[in-house]
């Protein structure tokens, strides 16, 4: 009985401490919000991502700002381990990189939601984090999106302790099908989470379309190169045959000019005509191959341009 009382007292003390901490945090938030007025663009990001009042408070209390690429790198260099599209730095705030390319519409919105969820995760109690972590890991086992799987693995390789925090933001903004428990959890922060996922899919689809088209062109180039190589060999062999027949015919005419060579000349001329057609075919197919190479290189440059418009580090590290 005494042991039970001690446990009850300990539990009550813990609850009181948690309540006290949260009350102090609420007071601190209230004080910060009094001094912060979101810009129209920051308010738009909160609205478009369907942030609830709770989420807006977490977002605004960290006084989010939109920064240039250089500024975002300087402000975020010590936070996340991948390319900086935005970051939440504890006790400093939320910083979002400006993305103006119309093809990448949605990047800033998803990044804003992503960083707000970092704040939310940090403010959970250890018990709440443990519950959410178990649910996240359970869902991760069923995720089939190779980009998300690779991204999580990158975090795991660089800093295993950050994985659950990152997973909380990644799945919350980029994974369409979650467990009922997680969907209920994210309803604390978003009234319509599917809108954020749709934005994520929208700009990710730009990269996917470029890569898919580049893959098709690569396969076509491989096939055409093989055909060109075979045709080049055929043209070379035919050129040698034509030259050999020309030399033989000229020798025959020189040694016996009175003979009738009309048939041989006709046959030779037909061969020359066939050779010229092969050469013409080789030129045409070479031109078509070169056009495909140009198109393929153009796609590569377009993807590089998109990546460079986002990144502050290297093309292999695109993330938030």
PEBELVEN-V79555 format. One record per run of one state. SS is the DSSP state (helix for helix, strand for strand, loop for the rest). FROM is the first residue (numbers start at 1). TO is the last residue. Records with the same first field share a line. If there is no record, write none. Layout:
# PEBELVEN-V79555
SS=FROM-TO / FROM-TO
This chain:
# PEBELVEN-V79555
loop=1-1 / 35-39 / 49-50 / 52-52 / 61-64 / 68-68 / 77-85 / 90-92 / 98-101 / 105-106 / 123-125 / 141-145 / 159-159 / 175-179 / 187-189 / 191-192 / 256-261 / 311-314 / 318-320
helix=2-34 / 40-48 / 53-60 / 69-76 / 102-104 / 107-122 / 126-140 / 146-158 / 160-174 / 180-186 / 193-255 / 262-310 / 315-317
strand=51-51 / 65-67 / 86-89 / 93-97 / 190-190
